[in-house]
Amino acid sequence: MADDNVTQFPGAGELPPCPLQIKRAQGFCTHPEIRLDDHTRTVECTHCGATLDPFDFLRKNALTLQQAWMSHSVVKQDLARLVERVTALKKEEAKLKARIVTAKKKAGGEVVIRVGRSE
């Protein structure tokens, strides 16, 4: 669709063919198993056969371990907070039970107290 108000830039014609080509792998390998070759000092994936850069492989595994340690530390801190909270709730429960016993004694008769969700 040509517009009468638009003029083509001088020298602009059809684009030449693109000189770049991208080679794409057929699948994606996570390199689940590797083989270390002592003789050639290489790291190879036993699944896809690719030769991996040893430094990149070591760096990736170091980052994975570092992340695991940080996650472990966070989980330990969360667990400590939860244990603290459960301990505080158990103490509160014991205090409330003692208050119920005291209230029953003061009332002289039987007092019915329902514990649970009210609906």
PyMOL CGO cylinders between C-alpha atoms (Angstrom):
from pymol import cmd
from pymol.cgo import CYLINDER

trace = [
    CYLINDER, 0.00, 0.00, 0.00, 1.71, 3.20, -1.17, 0.3, 1, 1, 1, 1, 1, 1,
    CYLINDER, 1.71, 3.20, -1.17, 1.00, 6.57, 0.36, 0.3, 1, 1, 1, 1, 1, 1,
    CYLINDER, 1.00, 6.57, 0.36, 1.16, 9.63, -1.90, 0.3, 1, 1, 1, 1, 1, 1,
    CYLINDER, 1.16, 9.63, -1.90, 2.79, 11.73, 0.85, 0.3, 1, 1, 1, 1, 1, 1,
    CYLINDER, 2.79, 11.73, 0.85, 5.70, 9.32, 1.41, 0.3, 1, 1, 1, 1, 1, 1,
    CYLINDER, 5.70, 9.32, 1.41, 8.80, 9.47, -0.74, 0.3, 1, 1, 1, 1, 1, 1,
    CYLINDER, 8.80, 9.47, -0.74, 11.34, 6.68, -0.80, 0.3, 1, 1, 1, 1, 1, 1,
    CYLINDER, 11.34, 6.68, -0.80, 14.83, 7.47, 0.46, 0.3, 1, 1, 1, 1, 1, 1,
    CYLINDER, 14.83, 7.47, 0.46, 17.24, 7.78, -2.47, 0.3, 1, 1, 1, 1, 1, 1,
    CYLINDER, 17.24, 7.78, -2.47, 19.24, 4.62, -3.00, 0.3, 1, 1, 1, 1, 1, 1,
    CYLINDER, 19.24, 4.62, -3.00, 16.95, 2.52, -0.83, 0.3, 1, 1, 1, 1, 1, 1,
    CYLINDER, 16.95, 2.52, -0.83, 16.05, -0.65, -2.62, 0.3, 1, 1, 1, 1, 1, 1,
    CYLINDER, 16.05, -0.65, -2.62, 15.62, -4.27, -1.71, 0.3, 1, 1, 1, 1, 1, 1,
    CYLINDER, 15.62, -4.27, -1.71, 17.68, -5.48, 1.24, 0.3, 1, 1, 1, 1, 1, 1,
    CYLINDER, 17.68, -5.48, 1.24, 20.60, -7.79, 0.42, 0.3, 1, 1, 1, 1, 1, 1,
    CYLINDER, 20.60, -7.79, 0.42, 20.44, -11.32, 1.86, 0.3, 1, 1, 1, 1, 1, 1,
    CYLINDER, 20.44, -11.32, 1.86, 21.40, -11.53, 5.54, 0.3, 1, 1, 1, 1, 1, 1,
    CYLINDER, 21.40, -11.53, 5.54, 25.05, -12.62, 5.94, 0.3, 1, 1, 1, 1, 1, 1,
    CYLINDER, 25.05, -12.62, 5.94, 24.49, -13.92, 9.50, 0.3, 1, 1, 1, 1, 1, 1,
    CYLINDER, 24.49, -13.92, 9.50, 23.43, -17.46, 10.26, 0.3, 1, 1, 1, 1, 1, 1,
    CYLINDER, 23.43, -17.46, 10.26, 22.65, -18.87, 13.68, 0.3, 1, 1, 1, 1, 1, 1,
    CYLINDER, 22.65, -18.87, 13.68, 23.26, -22.54, 14.31, 0.3, 1, 1, 1, 1, 1, 1,
    CYLINDER, 23.26, -22.54, 14.31, 20.72, -23.82, 16.79, 0.3, 1, 1, 1, 1, 1, 1,
    CYLINDER, 20.72, -23.82, 16.79, 21.03, -27.02, 18.72, 0.3, 1, 1, 1, 1, 1, 1,
    CYLINDER, 21.03, -27.02, 18.72, 18.31, -29.59, 18.23, 0.3, 1, 1, 1, 1, 1, 1,
    CYLINDER, 18.31, -29.59, 18.23, 17.82, -30.07, 21.95, 0.3, 1, 1, 1, 1, 1, 1,
    CYLINDER, 17.82, -30.07, 21.95, 18.99, -28.63, 25.22, 0.3, 1, 1, 1, 1, 1, 1,
    CYLINDER, 18.99, -28.63, 25.22, 21.32, -30.71, 27.35, 0.3, 1, 1, 1, 1, 1, 1,
    CYLINDER, 21.32, -30.71, 27.35, 21.76, -29.95, 31.04, 0.3, 1, 1, 1, 1, 1, 1,
    CYLINDER, 21.76, -29.95, 31.04, 24.87, -32.16, 31.08, 0.3, 1, 1, 1, 1, 1, 1,
    CYLINDER, 24.87, -32.16, 31.08, 23.57, -34.44, 33.84, 0.3, 1, 1, 1, 1, 1, 1,
    CYLINDER, 23.57, -34.44, 33.84, 26.64, -36.69, 33.77, 0.3, 1, 1, 1, 1, 1, 1,
    CYLINDER, 26.64, -36.69, 33.77, 30.17, -35.69, 32.96, 0.3, 1, 1, 1, 1, 1, 1,
    CYLINDER, 30.17, -35.69, 32.96, 33.41, -37.49, 32.28, 0.3, 1, 1, 1, 1, 1, 1,
    CYLINDER, 33.41, -37.49, 32.28, 36.81, -36.13, 33.27, 0.3, 1, 1, 1, 1, 1, 1,
    CYLINDER, 36.81, -36.13, 33.27, 39.57, -37.18, 30.91, 0.3, 1, 1, 1, 1, 1, 1,
    CYLINDER, 39.57, -37.18, 30.91, 42.91, -37.10, 32.75, 0.3, 1, 1, 1, 1, 1, 1,
    CYLINDER, 42.91, -37.10, 32.75, 44.91, -37.54, 29.58, 0.3, 1, 1, 1, 1, 1, 1,
    CYLINDER, 44.91, -37.54, 29.58, 43.43, -34.66, 27.57, 0.3, 1, 1, 1, 1, 1, 1,
    CYLINDER, 43.43, -34.66, 27.57, 42.46, -32.69, 30.70, 0.3, 1, 1, 1, 1, 1, 1,
    CYLINDER, 42.46, -32.69, 30.70, 38.93, -32.10, 29.40, 0.3, 1, 1, 1, 1, 1, 1,
    CYLINDER, 38.93, -32.10, 29.40, 35.43, -32.25, 30.80, 0.3, 1, 1, 1, 1, 1, 1,
    CYLINDER, 35.43, -32.25, 30.80, 32.93, -34.01, 28.55, 0.3, 1, 1, 1, 1, 1, 1,
    CYLINDER, 32.93, -34.01, 28.55, 29.20, -34.59, 28.83, 0.3, 1, 1, 1, 1, 1, 1,
    CYLINDER, 29.20, -34.59, 28.83, 28.45, -38.31, 28.64, 0.3, 1, 1, 1, 1, 1, 1,
    CYLINDER, 28.45, -38.31, 28.64, 24.91, -37.54, 27.52, 0.3, 1, 1, 1, 1, 1, 1,
    CYLINDER, 24.91, -37.54, 27.52, 25.47, -35.29, 24.50, 0.3, 1, 1, 1, 1, 1, 1,
    CYLINDER, 25.47, -35.29, 24.50, 29.24, -35.67, 24.00, 0.3, 1, 1, 1, 1, 1, 1,
    CYLINDER, 29.24, -35.67, 24.00, 29.97, -31.93, 24.25, 0.3, 1, 1, 1, 1, 1, 1,
    CYLINDER, 29.97, -31.93, 24.25, 33.34, -30.79, 25.54, 0.3, 1, 1, 1, 1, 1, 1,
    CYLINDER, 33.34, -30.79, 25.54, 32.82, -28.32, 28.37, 0.3, 1, 1, 1, 1, 1, 1,
    CYLINDER, 32.82, -28.32, 28.37, 35.10, -25.53, 29.50, 0.3, 1, 1, 1, 1, 1, 1,
    CYLINDER, 35.10, -25.53, 29.50, 36.58, -26.75, 32.81, 0.3, 1, 1, 1, 1, 1, 1,
    CYLINDER, 36.58, -26.75, 32.81, 36.52, -23.31, 34.43, 0.3, 1, 1, 1, 1, 1, 1,
    CYLINDER, 36.52, -23.31, 34.43, 32.90, -22.67, 33.43, 0.3, 1, 1, 1, 1, 1, 1,
    CYLINDER, 32.90, -22.67, 33.43, 31.92, -26.10, 34.74, 0.3, 1, 1, 1, 1, 1, 1,
    CYLINDER, 31.92, -26.10, 34.74, 33.71, -25.51, 38.05, 0.3, 1, 1, 1, 1, 1, 1,
    CYLINDER, 33.71, -25.51, 38.05, 32.26, -21.99, 38.37, 0.3, 1, 1, 1, 1, 1, 1,
    CYLINDER, 32.26, -21.99, 38.37, 28.71, -23.21, 37.71, 0.3, 1, 1, 1, 1, 1, 1,
    CYLINDER, 28.71, -23.21, 37.71, 29.03, -25.92, 40.36, 0.3, 1, 1, 1, 1, 1, 1,
    CYLINDER, 29.03, -25.92, 40.36, 30.59, -23.47, 42.83, 0.3, 1, 1, 1, 1, 1, 1,
    CYLINDER, 30.59, -23.47, 42.83, 27.67, -21.08, 42.33, 0.3, 1, 1, 1, 1, 1, 1,
    CYLINDER, 27.67, -21.08, 42.33, 25.22, -23.95, 42.84, 0.3, 1, 1, 1, 1, 1, 1,
    CYLINDER, 25.22, -23.95, 42.84, 26.95, -24.93, 46.10, 0.3, 1, 1, 1, 1, 1, 1,
    CYLINDER, 26.95, -24.93, 46.10, 27.05, -21.32, 47.28, 0.3, 1, 1, 1, 1, 1, 1,
    CYLINDER, 27.05, -21.32, 47.28, 23.31, -20.94, 46.62, 0.3, 1, 1, 1, 1, 1, 1,
    CYLINDER, 23.31, -20.94, 46.62, 22.62, -24.22, 48.46, 0.3, 1, 1, 1, 1, 1, 1,
    CYLINDER, 22.62, -24.22, 48.46, 24.58, -23.00, 51.52, 0.3, 1, 1, 1, 1, 1, 1,
    CYLINDER, 24.58, -23.00, 51.52, 22.71, -19.70, 51.54, 0.3, 1, 1, 1, 1, 1, 1,
    CYLINDER, 22.71, -19.70, 51.54, 19.36, -21.49, 51.24, 0.3, 1, 1, 1, 1, 1, 1,
    CYLINDER, 19.36, -21.49, 51.24, 20.34, -23.85, 54.05, 0.3, 1, 1, 1, 1, 1, 1,
    CYLINDER, 20.34, -23.85, 54.05, 21.24, -20.88, 56.26, 0.3, 1, 1, 1, 1, 1, 1,
    CYLINDER, 21.24, -20.88, 56.26, 17.89, -19.18, 55.57, 0.3, 1, 1, 1, 1, 1, 1,
    CYLINDER, 17.89, -19.18, 55.57, 15.98, -22.39, 56.33, 0.3, 1, 1, 1, 1, 1, 1,
    CYLINDER, 15.98, -22.39, 56.33, 17.89, -22.83, 59.62, 0.3, 1, 1, 1, 1, 1, 1,
    CYLINDER, 17.89, -22.83, 59.62, 17.03, -19.26, 60.65, 0.3, 1, 1, 1, 1, 1, 1,
    CYLINDER, 17.03, -19.26, 60.65, 13.36, -19.80, 59.75, 0.3, 1, 1, 1, 1, 1, 1,
    CYLINDER, 13.36, -19.80, 59.75, 13.32, -23.05, 61.72, 0.3, 1, 1, 1, 1, 1, 1,
    CYLINDER, 13.32, -23.05, 61.72, 14.83, -21.36, 64.78, 0.3, 1, 1, 1, 1, 1, 1,
    CYLINDER, 14.83, -21.36, 64.78, 12.17, -18.62, 64.61, 0.3, 1, 1, 1, 1, 1, 1,
    CYLINDER, 12.17, -18.62, 64.61, 9.39, -21.20, 64.28, 0.3, 1, 1, 1, 1, 1, 1,
    CYLINDER, 9.39, -21.20, 64.28, 10.69, -23.27, 67.20, 0.3, 1, 1, 1, 1, 1, 1,
    CYLINDER, 10.69, -23.27, 67.20, 10.81, -20.09, 69.29, 0.3, 1, 1, 1, 1, 1, 1,
    CYLINDER, 10.81, -20.09, 69.29, 7.23, -19.28, 68.32, 0.3, 1, 1, 1, 1, 1, 1,
    CYLINDER, 7.23, -19.28, 68.32, 5.98, -22.79, 69.09, 0.3, 1, 1, 1, 1, 1, 1,
    CYLINDER, 5.98, -22.79, 69.09, 7.68, -22.66, 72.51, 0.3, 1, 1, 1, 1, 1, 1,
    CYLINDER, 7.68, -22.66, 72.51, 6.01, -19.31, 73.24, 0.3, 1, 1, 1, 1, 1, 1,
    CYLINDER, 6.01, -19.31, 73.24, 2.62, -20.67, 72.15, 0.3, 1, 1, 1, 1, 1, 1,
    CYLINDER, 2.62, -20.67, 72.15, 3.02, -23.75, 74.38, 0.3, 1, 1, 1, 1, 1, 1,
    CYLINDER, 3.02, -23.75, 74.38, 3.80, -21.49, 77.36, 0.3, 1, 1, 1, 1, 1, 1,
    CYLINDER, 3.80, -21.49, 77.36, 0.75, -19.36, 76.53, 0.3, 1, 1, 1, 1, 1, 1,
    CYLINDER, 0.75, -19.36, 76.53, -1.40, -22.49, 76.30, 0.3, 1, 1, 1, 1, 1, 1,
    CYLINDER, -1.40, -22.49, 76.30, -0.20, -23.65, 79.73, 0.3, 1, 1, 1, 1, 1, 1,
    CYLINDER, -0.20, -23.65, 79.73, -1.00, -20.23, 81.23, 0.3, 1, 1, 1, 1, 1, 1,
    CYLINDER, -1.00, -20.23, 81.23, -4.49, -20.25, 79.70, 0.3, 1, 1, 1, 1, 1, 1,
    CYLINDER, -4.49, -20.25, 79.70, -5.19, -23.75, 81.00, 0.3, 1, 1, 1, 1, 1, 1,
    CYLINDER, -5.19, -23.75, 81.00, -4.12, -22.64, 84.48, 0.3, 1, 1, 1, 1, 1, 1,
    CYLINDER, -4.12, -22.64, 84.48, -6.46, -19.63, 84.26, 0.3, 1, 1, 1, 1, 1, 1,
    CYLINDER, -6.46, -19.63, 84.26, -9.31, -21.95, 83.26, 0.3, 1, 1, 1, 1, 1, 1,
    CYLINDER, -9.31, -21.95, 83.26, -8.68, -24.15, 86.30, 0.3, 1, 1, 1, 1, 1, 1,
    CYLINDER, -8.68, -24.15, 86.30, -8.58, -21.07, 88.54, 0.3, 1, 1, 1, 1, 1, 1,
    CYLINDER, -8.58, -21.07, 88.54, -11.82, -19.73, 87.01, 0.3, 1, 1, 1, 1, 1, 1,
    CYLINDER, -11.82, -19.73, 87.01, -13.55, -23.10, 87.55, 0.3, 1, 1, 1, 1, 1, 1,
    CYLINDER, -13.55, -23.10, 87.55, -12.53, -23.11, 91.20, 0.3, 1, 1, 1, 1, 1, 1,
    CYLINDER, -12.53, -23.11, 91.20, -13.80, -19.56, 91.73, 0.3, 1, 1, 1, 1, 1, 1,
    CYLINDER, -13.80, -19.56, 91.73, -17.12, -20.34, 90.01, 0.3, 1, 1, 1, 1, 1, 1,
    CYLINDER, -17.12, -20.34, 90.01, -17.66, -23.27, 92.36, 0.3, 1, 1, 1, 1, 1, 1,
    CYLINDER, -17.66, -23.27, 92.36, -19.60, -25.21, 89.78, 0.3, 1, 1, 1, 1, 1, 1,
    CYLINDER, -19.60, -25.21, 89.78, -18.91, -26.67, 86.45, 0.3, 1, 1, 1, 1, 1, 1,
    CYLINDER, -18.91, -26.67, 86.45, -17.89, -24.22, 83.74, 0.3, 1, 1, 1, 1, 1, 1,
    CYLINDER, -17.89, -24.22, 83.74, -18.08, -25.39, 80.13, 0.3, 1, 1, 1, 1, 1, 1,
    CYLINDER, -18.08, -25.39, 80.13, -15.42, -23.90, 77.92, 0.3, 1, 1, 1, 1, 1, 1,
    CYLINDER, -15.42, -23.90, 77.92, -15.21, -24.82, 74.29, 0.3, 1, 1, 1, 1, 1, 1,
    CYLINDER, -15.21, -24.82, 74.29, -11.82, -24.69, 72.69, 0.3, 1, 1, 1, 1, 1, 1,
    CYLINDER, -11.82, -24.69, 72.69, -11.59, -24.63, 68.94, 0.3, 1, 1, 1, 1, 1, 1,
    CYLINDER, -11.59, -24.63, 68.94, -12.85, -22.77, 65.93, 0.3, 1, 1, 1, 1, 1, 1,
    CYLINDER, -12.85, -22.77, 65.93, -16.09, -20.88, 66.22, 0.3, 1, 1, 1, 1, 1, 1,
    CYLINDER, -16.09, -20.88, 66.22, -18.28, -21.14, 63.16, 0.3, 1, 1, 1, 1, 1, 1,
]
cmd.load_cgo(trace, "trace")
